[in-house]
């Protein structure tokens, strides 16, 4: 597992089987890819880019954070160094 987000009533688990991925996209390209994906996945065009960080374990990836306009709600995107978006698994909490 690369990252887990506990959203209200859900767990979003971002997982990848990749062992190593070659860097082929820039930081700015990652932000653009993640922004487009997040607006579509979370069905919300009001999400604003808030932060980006590189994580190195278990593999290298970008964690991109978005905030919903006018709220404190936070949303995430995980992008591999080649620009691949990691689709989260949505597991409803009991």
C-alpha positions in Angstrom: 0.0 0.0 0.0 1.3 3.4 -0.9 -1.2 5.6 1.0 -4.5 5.4 2.8 -7.0 8.2 3.2 -9.8 8.0 5.7 -12.6 10.0 4.2 -15.9 10.4 5.9 -17.5 6.9 5.8 -14.9 5.5 3.4 -11.3 4.3 3.3 -9.4 5.1 0.1 -6.5 2.8 -0.3 -3.9 3.7 -3.0 -2.0 0.5 -4.0 0.4 -0.5 -6.7 2.2 -3.7 -7.6 5.0 -1.7 -9.4 8.6 -2.3 -8.0 10.3 0.6 -9.8 9.1 3.3 -12.1 11.2 5.5 -14.3 10.9 9.3 -13.9 9.3 10.7 -17.1 7.1 13.6 -15.9 7.9 16.9 -14.2 6.5 18.2 -10.9 4.3 20.6 -12.9 3.0 17.8 -15.1 2.2 15.7 -12.1 0.1 18.6 -10.6 -1.8 19.0 -13.9 -2.4 15.2 -14.3 -3.5 14.9 -10.6 -5.8 18.0 -10.8 -7.6 16.7 -13.9 -8.0 13.2 -12.3 -9.1 14.5 -8.9 -11.9 16.7 -10.4 -13.2 13.7 -12.3 -12.7 11.0 -9.6 -14.2 13.1 -6.7 -16.7 14.7 -9.1 -15.8 18.2 -7.8 -14.5 21.0 -10.0 -13.9 23.2 -6.9 -10.9 21.3 -5.7 -7.8 23.5 -5.4 -4.2 22.3 -5.4 -2.8 22.6 -1.9 0.5 20.6 -1.7 2.7 18.0 -3.4 5.3 15.8 -1.8 7.6 13.0 -2.9 7.4 9.8 -0.9 10.0 7.0 -1.4 8.5 4.0 0.4 7.5 1.4 -0.6 8.3 2.9 -4.0 8.8 6.4 -5.2 5.6 8.4 -5.8 4.0 11.8 -5.7 1.3 12.5 -3.1 -0.8 15.5 -4.3 -3.2 17.2 -1.8 -6.3 19.2 -2.8 -8.7 21.2 -0.7 -12.3 21.9 -1.4 -13.0 25.6 -1.8 -14.5 27.1 1.3 -14.0 24.1 3.5 -11.3 22.2 5.4 -12.0 19.0 3.4 -8.8 17.4 2.0 -8.6 15.1 -1.0 -5.6 13.1 -2.4 -4.1 11.8 -5.6 -1.2 9.4 -5.9 0.9 9.7 -9.1 3.8 7.4 -10.1 7.0 9.0 -11.5 6.0 8.0 -15.0 2.7 10.0 -14.7 0.5 6.9 -14.0 -2.4 7.8 -11.6 -2.9 5.2 -8.9 -6.7 4.5 -8.8 -7.8 4.1 -5.1 -9.9 1.2 -3.8 -12.9 2.5 -2.1 -13.7 0.4 1.0 -16.8 1.3 2.9 -16.3 1.4 6.6 -18.6 -0.7 8.8 
